[in-house]
Amino acid sequence: MPSLYDPSVLAIAADVMVRDFMVVKPGEQVVITADLATDPAAISAIGHAARVQGAKLSVIQIPQLPYQGSLADPYVPEPAAAAVSNCDVWFDLTFPYMGGSAAHQAAMDTGRVRSLLIADLGGDGIARLFGKVSFDKLFAVQSAFDKLIADSVGEECHVSCPAGSDFTFTIGKPATQKLRHTNRPGTYTPPGSAAIYPDPKTVRGEVVIRGTFHEYHTKLDEPIRLTVDGQIREVTGGGSERAVLERALKRAAGGKYGSIIHLTQGFHPAARFTGKSFMEDIRTCGANAIGFGIPWWEEGGGENHPDGVTMEQSMTIGGVPIVRAGEIVGPGELVRLAAELEVLHA
């Protein structure tokens, strides 16, 4: 399906991603991994932007993986695994994604690769997330949100949403970092969401999701409710999608439902909840991507977990309102920076 944005908008967005954000330099080896379901417009735009920067480009396209993370290991072709360990910059457009797989770990172990997990962003999503906002202003909010969360380790966080979510947890130590200019090795994701890592044993309450990435990403006609008391104790609702989520939960957590292992706060003003792209949906203002499974630092943990998506959430930290129905309301500096974010129409 062709992009809904004209080619010049997508070209501008790809340039921001490749040149400005990922800092691709002349002569660097760039690999794009994609699958047979990836939007060709996304592959083409990123590839052209890399060539403009003078990079040496390779595109590896594989059949769509059935699972992400280490669960994908039996399905990742050896040539693809070899390619991502022999490059400087890796754009991963597979979904389910190679991130968290043995091939991904081998690439990280080289100490050379800068990887951007793009996953299921198509041309439209890339145009919105990278081409329709001032990146400097976006990262000002990103940095302020990340600092707020890092400074709130040990505080109680309360999350609720109109669909019925109502749960609390203690904020744990940050485990990831987004850079304005990605000039050092590591794995990165597009900006526009702040990651929150809870102490899993402290999560208690009801989590109600309106979308999920279990074996694929989908909107839910009927929300799914998860009852959590340290562990996920019960899963109800969701119609036929509940069985798929339960299967994914048990696959990721050794036959059990697992825990809540991460949350996010979406704040990208140009992101749209379409139900077609997990990576874009979770960056809409007020969205929360809630990871279910085993914490990455425990045996069996990692990127092989399913996620649920909530919308228009409200959040307090230490009793102080931070987000109300998706709108950032505190503290003052974060509110000021968020107010400067706007969708560009030039």
C-alpha positions, 0 to 999 in steps of 0.5 A, spaced: 500 500 500 503 506 498 504 511 503 499 516 504 504 522 505 507 525 499 514 522 497 517 528 499 515 528 506 517 521 507 524 523 504 525 528 509 523 524 515 527 518 513 533 523 512 532 526 520 532 518 522 538 516 518 542 523 518 540 526 524 538 521 529 542 515 527 548 519 525 550 515 519 556 517 516 560 516 509 563 509 508 559 506 514 556 499 513 548 500 514 544 494 514 536 494 513 532 487 515 525 487 513 520 481 512 515 480 507 510 484 510 514 490 511 512 496 507 516 497 501 516 505 502 519 504 509 525 500 506 526 504 500 526 511 504 531 509 509 535 506 504 535 512 499 537 516 505 543 512 507 545 512 500 545 520 500 549 519 506 554 515 503 553 509 507 554 502 504 547 499 504 545 492 504 538 490 505 536 483 507 529 481 507 526 474 510 519 471 511 515 474 517 518 471 524 512 468 528 515 470 534 520 476 537 526 476 541 529 469 543 523 465 541 525 467 534 532 464 534 530 458 530 527 462 524 532 467 523 536 465 517 544 465 518 545 470 512 541 475 516 544 473 523 551 474 519 549 481 516 547 484 523 553 483 526 558 486 520 555 493 520 555 499 523 548 501 523 542 496 523 535 498 522 530 493 524 524 493 520 522 486 522 515 485 526 515 480 530 522 483 531 529 480 531 531 485 537 532 480 543 534 474 539 541 471 539 542 474 532 541 481 536 545 479 542 551 477 537 551 484 534 551 487 540 556 483 543 561 486 537 561 493 541 560 496 534 553 496 532 548 502 533 541 498 532 534 502 531 528 498 532 523 500 527 519 494 527 512 495 524 512 502 522 510 503 515 512 509 511 506 513 514 508 512 521 515 514 519 513 520 516 509 522 522 514 520 528 520 523 524 518 528 519 512 532 523 515 534 529 521 538 531 526 533 534 529 538 538 523 540 542 521 532 542 527 530 545 527 536 550 520 533 553 523 526 552 529 528 557 525 531 562 520 525 562 526 520 563 529 524 568 523 525 572 522 517 572 529 516 574 529 521 580 522 517 582 525 510 583 522 508 589 516 512 589 509 509 588 506 510 581 498 510 580 495 509 573 488 509 571 484 509 564 477 510 562 477 503 560 478 501 567 485 500 569 487 502 576 493 499 579 499 501 583 507 499 583 513 502 585 518 505 580 524 501 579 531 503 576 531 505 569 534 500 564 534 504 557 536 510 555 534 514 548 539 519 545 538 525 541 544 523 537 545 516 537 553 516 536 554 510 540 553 502 540 547 499 543 539 498 541 535 504 541 527 505 539 524 511 536 523 517 541 516 519 543 515 515 549 518 514 556 519 507 559 518 506 566 520 499 569 516 497 575 518 493 581 514 487 578 512 484 585 509 491 587 504 491 581 497 491 584 490 492 581 486 491 574 490 493 567 485 493 562 488 493 555 484 496 548 490 493 544 495 488 544 501 485 541 501 478 542 503 474 536 501 480 532 498 487 533 491 488 533 486 493 536 481 489 541 473 490 539 472 487 547 478 490 552 482 484 556 482 485 563 488 482 567 488 482 575 495 483 578 497 482 585 505 481 584 503 476 578 498 476 573 493 472 577 487 472 572 485 474 564 478 475 562 474 479 556 477 480 549 473 475 546 477 470 541 483 474 542 484 472 549 486 465 548 492 468 543 494 473 549 494 467 554 498 463 549 503 468 548 503 470 556 505 462 558 510 462 552 514 468 555 513 466 562 514 458 562 507 456 562 505 462 567 502 468 566 508 472 568 508 479 571 508 486 569 515 488 567 515 495 563 510 500 562 511 507 558 508 514 557 506 516 550 507 523 548 508 524 541 503 529 538 503 527 531 503 519 533 496 516 531 492 510 534 490 506 528 491 499 530 496 498 524 502 499 527 504 497 534 510 502 534 506 508 533 500 506 537 504 506 543 507 513 542 500 517 541 499 522 547 496 518 553 498 511 551 501 506 555 505 499 552 505 494 558 510 489 557 508 482 560 512 476 562 519 475 566 524 481 567 529 481 562 534 481 568 532 474 570 533 467 567 528 466 561 526 474 561 527 478 555 524 481 548 520 475 548 514 478 551 507 480 549 504 487 550 498 490 552 496 497 550 492 502 554 489 509 552 488 516 555 491 514 561 492 518 567 498 517 572 501 520 579 507 519 582 508 520 589 501 522 589 503 528 584 499 528 578 503 527 572 498 525 566 491 526 566 487 523 560 493 523 556 495 530 557 501 532 561 499 536 567 506 536 571 511 538 574 511 545 571 518 544 567 515 538 563 508 542 562 512 547 559 516 543 554 510 539 552 506 545 551 511 547 545 510 540 542 506 541 535 505 537 529 509 541 523 505 542 517 510 545 513 
